[in-house]
C-alpha cells in the first residue's frame, strides 16, 4: 500500500482543528480559573459575614454583661434602702447615719466603675461641661465662676454622662 500525500487543504483543516482545540482548551482554562476565583470570593464573603455576625454578637454580649455587672454592684445599695425604709424602730440620728452610709456606698460604686462627679462652687465655668441656668453678681467670686451647683455633673473618663447644672457669677 502506498501512502497518500496530504493535500494543503487537509493540512489547513488540521491546523484549523488544532487551533479550535487550543482555543477550547484556553477557554476551558479561563473558565476554570474564573470558577476558582468565584469560589474563593464566595468563601471569603461567607467568612466575612460570619465574622461580622460573630463580632456583633460579642459586642451585644459585652454590653449585656456590663449592664448586669453594674446592676449587680447597685443591688446592695437598693437592699440597704429597703432596710432603711422598713426600719421604723430607729431614731432620726440613726436613720440619718444609715442614709449617709448608703450614700457613701453608692459613691464608692461610682468611683469603682470610673465615674467621677464634678461641679463645685468656685470652679471655672465651662459651657462644654456646665449648664448655666442662672447668673448672679458676686464680688467674692471672679468672672465666669460657678457660684452655686444645683446638680452635680458626672463623667466617665472623657465622656460626659451629665452636665453640671450651675449658677454662674459675673458672666
Protein Blocks (a to p, Z undefined) as FASTA:
>chain_A
ZZddddfklmmmmmmmmmmmmmmmmmmmmmmmmmmmmmmmmmmmmmmmmmmmmmmmmmmm
mmmmmmmmmmmmmmmmmmmmmmmmmmmkbcfklmmmmmmmmmmmmmmmmmmnopacehie
hiacdfklpccfbdcddfkbcehiafbdfbdcddehjbcfbdcddddehZZ
